[in-house]
Amino acid sequence: MGQGPSVIDQATFKEMGLLSWAIIDLAINWGGWAVSAALQTDKFYDMLGTGSFLTLALGSMAAAKVSHARKYLVSAMVALWAVRLGAFLVARVWKVGHDSRFDEAKKQPFKFWIFWTMQAAWVFITLSPLLLLNTASAGGPARIVWSDGVGVALYAIGLIIEATADAQKFAFKMDPANKGRFIDTGLWSYSRFPNYFGEMTLWWGIFITCTSGLSGAQFVSVASPLFVMALLFFVSGIPLQDAQAKRRWGDIPEYQEYRKRTNLLVPVPKSLFCGASCGPKSQ
């Protein structure tokens, strides 16, 4: 009899579906908003954003009715990304002291709530392939199939590129000698947004790794990598960063030349895409 409540709790835990995880996602982010708005701070935003990914990924794996190697694999992939990115973003905001995105919003509770709600939507939509995989009664074929290999390879490439680009830019900004300058070294010498290329690539890898465990309408979760791309291309990624860079350095000839010789996303020499046409024009 003493085991009754724990058995019921465990059974309830195992029955958690997408709606339950959506509620937990909102609870984390709205709770974070309430505290952050009261304190007028932005230092918890990225911590709880990546923390939401970690909570939902590991929680849905633990709650899975049927355990499967693929569920463990993809959950670990998301967890590794979340820990890496979360640690970087939290360290950066505490080092810098603030996040310029929220200088005004954190003083306006409703506007700040919109940012936190958008973050919750980002977490849930982006994580949908894994949530569908973990809440499914099966996890696809037990053996590794070709799509798993492709997915893991894309994920690894994307994670390495994103982590390298983030580290290079952070080190560049922390060097007093580079104050007021734009970065044009390392991966940033080939691409103006190599970190975003890595982010897009790794989420395509996660989705592809999930596909052999999905079926029918569950493939609507392709919205995950498409949403990440749309977000970075049209909303909070490239448009904001590019506009900021143009305001700072748009009139500087060196920056104009930098834009001409680099790709927008893919961190490889631009000549690989346009051949001789990338070279200097004859007078």
N, C-alpha and C positions, 0 to 999 in steps of 0.2 A: 504493500500500500504506500510505503514511503517513496516509491519510485513513480507514483502516478503523475504528479505534476511535471516531472522532467520528461517522461515519455510523451505527454501531451504537448509540451513545449517543443520537443524535438520533432514530433509529427507536424506541428504547425509550421515549424521552420522549413521542413522539407516541402511544404505545399506553397511556399512563396513563389509568386509569378511576377510577370513584368510590372503589373500595377503596384505591387508591394515595393519593388525596387525603385520605381518612380517616386513613390511617396518618401522613401528613405532619402533618395537623392535631393528632393525638395526640402526635406527637413534639415539636412546638413547645410544646404546653401541658404535657406531662409534663416536658420539659426545663426549662421555666420554673418548674414546681413544685419540681423537685429543687434548683435554685439558690436559689429564694425560701425554701424550707423550711430550707435550710442557713443562710441569712443572716437568717431570721425577718423578712423584709421583704415588703410588699405592693405595692411600687412598680413591679414588672414585670407585674403582673396585667393591667391594662388595655392596657398597651403591647403585650403579646404576644397579647392577645385580638383587638384590632383588627388587629395585625400578621398574625395567622392569616388573617383575612378578606382582607387585601391579598395575601398570599402565594398563597392558593388561587385568588383571582379572577384575578390576573395570570398565575399559573402555568398554570392550566387554559386560559386564553385563548392563551397562547404554545404550549401543547401540543396545541391543537385540530388535528385532522386536516384539517379544512376551515375556512378563514377565512371570516368573514361579518360584514357591517356590524353586525348585531344583537348578535353576540357581543362585538364591540368596544364597542358602546354600553353594554350592561348591565355589562360588566366595568368600564368607566370610571365608571359610576354607583356601583357598589359601592366602587371604589377612592376616589372622591371622598368618599363617606360615611365610609369607614374612616379616611382621613387626617384629615378634619375632627374626627371624634369622638375618634380616638386622640390627636391633638394636644391637644384640650381636656382629656380625662381625665388624660393624663400631666402636663400643666401644673398641673392642679388638685391632684393627689395630691402632687406635689413642692412646690407652694406651701403646702398645708396641712400636709404632713409625714407623713400616714398616711391610710389608708382605714378608716373606722370599722367597715365590714363585717367586717374581718379582724383586729380587735384581739385576739381570742382565738384564732381559727382558725390564724393564722400561727405560733402557738406549739405547735400540735398537728398534726404532719405528716400524719397520716391524714385528719383533718378538712379540712386545707388541700388535700390531694390531691383530695378530693371536689369542692371548689370549682373546681379547675383542670380536672377531668374534665368537670364540668358545663359549663364554658366551652367546652371542645372540642366537646361535643355541641351547644351553642348555635350555634357557628360552622358546623358541618357541616349541621345541619338547616336553619338559616336560609339558608345559601348553596346549598341543594340545587337550586333552579330554575336558577341560573347554572351550577352544575357539570354538570347534565344537559344544558343548552343547549350548553356548550362542549365536552363530550365526545361530543355527537351528531355524526353524519356530515354533517348539514346544519344550517341555522340558520333554517329557515322561509323565507317569501317574501323575495326580495331587496328589494322595495319596502317602504316604510313603510305599515303598515296601521293601521286605526283604533285597535286595541288598543295599538299602540306609543305613539300620541299620548296616550291615556288614562293609560297607565302612566307615561310621562315626566312628565306634568302632575302626577299624584299624588305621584310621587317628589319633584319640585321643591317642591311645597307642603309636604310633610312635612319635607324637609331644611331649608327656610327657617324653618319653625316651630320645629323642634328646635334649630337653631343659635341662633336668636334667643332662645328660652327659656333655653338654657344660658348664653348670654352675659349675659342680664339677671340671672339668679340669681347667677352668679359675681360680677358687679360689685356686686350688693347685699350679698353676704356679705363681700366684701373691704372694704366701707366700715365703719370702726370704729363709726360712729354707729348702725349697724343690728345691733350685737351683741345676741343674744338675741331678736331680732324675727323674725317670719315675713314673707316677701315677699308683697305684695299689689299690686304695680305691674306695668305692661307687660302681657304676655300672661297673667301670673299674677293679674291682676285679674279675668280672665274664667274661668280654669281653674286647678284645683289641681295638675294634671299636664300642662301643655301640651307639655313635652318628650316625654312618653310618647305623646301623641297624634301628634306629628310622627314618632316612631319607627315606630309602627304604620302610619301612612299611607305612609311612604316604602317600607316593605317590601311593602305591597300593590302599590305602583307598580312595584317591581322584578319581582315575580311576574307581573303583568299584561303587562309589556314582554316577558317571556320566553315567554308563552303561545303566540304564533304560531310559535315555533320548537320547541314541544313536541308530543308526540303520545301517544295511548294511555295506558299506565300511568305515563308521565312526569308526568301531571297530579297524581299523588300529592304532588308537590312543593308543592301548595297548603298542605301542612303547614307550610311556611316562615312565611307571614304569620300563620297560625293559631297556630303555636307562639310567635311573638313576642307576640301578643295574650295568650295563656294565661300566658306567663311574666310579663308586666307586670301583668296583672290579678290573678293568683292566687299568684305565687311570690315573685320577687325585686324587683318594682317597686312597685306601689301598696300592697300590704299592709304591707311594711316601712316605706315612707316615711310612710304614713298613720298607722300605729301610733306612729312616732317623733314625728310632729307632734302627735298627741293627748296624748302624754306631756308634751310641752314646753308646749303652749299650750291644751290642751283645756278648762281651767277659766277661760280668759280670755274675757270677753264679746265682745271685738273679733274674736277668732278664731272663735268660734261664729257670729257674724254673717257673717264672711267665708265660712265653709263654706255658709251658707244662700244667699248671693247668687251663688255661683260654680258652674260646672259641674265635674264630676269631670275630664273630659278635653278636650272641644271648647272652644277658646279664642275663644268668641263670647259676647255678652251672653246671660244665661240667659233673658231675656224672649223671645228668638227661639224658645225651645222651649215655654215655658209661658204666654206672653202675660200677660194681666192678673193671672193667678193668682199670679205671682211677686211682685206688689206687696205692700205692707204690709196686713195684715188690719185691717179696721175694728173698733173696740172696741164 
